[in-house]
């Protein structure tokens, strides 16, 4: 089994795992909604869309606090550095937005509010400055906002099969 096969098998398994967000969503429903949000807002950025598709894959490997890093470690050899870096950055992006946008924290789902404390809470001033210096900051914030919008029970979005070609292309490009 190739690394891409392992990734796609794991994504398929997530259809059976209930999302922490509740409302009858599976983990896969949430990921598909996030990828669809990004396809709509950034139609020419396949890597960002795929980061949305896999951003929470690390939930199966450890705690809520570490899921971004664990997911990034898993997808890096399959989808490359940019996708992995965005997966890793989606948790710090939440912490950044809570620290820099007072309205953002008030709009978090109950599960995102709960996990925020586990993930370190709002960033400090020094952490905010460091996060702003990252080259992927803007894309990480776009991913984070798509993540927040991707929690709608019953929302119709393209299925996982619609992402096979993009996964294959990015995997092949990464392997070159």
C-alpha angles and dihedrals in degrees: 000000000000125000089252090053090051091051094049092046090052091049090052091051090054089069086074096047117087115233118245085234091071121202091119093292119143121214087253092052089056093048093048091050091050092050090047091051089053093045088055097046098034106025094166097051107082094167092056090048091051090048085058090050093054104026096112098037089110091070087087093056105051148321129343089250094058102033095103094054094041092049091048091052090052097048099039095084091043105041104015140243101304095053090045093048091052092049089051092047099052093083096047087046089061090049090048094050092048089052096045105032116048092194092054096066092049090057097052118118116250091255093049089050091050094049093045090075091049089050095054103274123245115353120257119241090261092050091049091053091048093048091051090057094059114106091226098050098112094046091046089054091049089051091048093052090048088050089054092049093048099081103090116131112227095010111153115228133153113287129246092268089066088066099051095093094048091048090050094047095048091044091051092046091050092051093055 
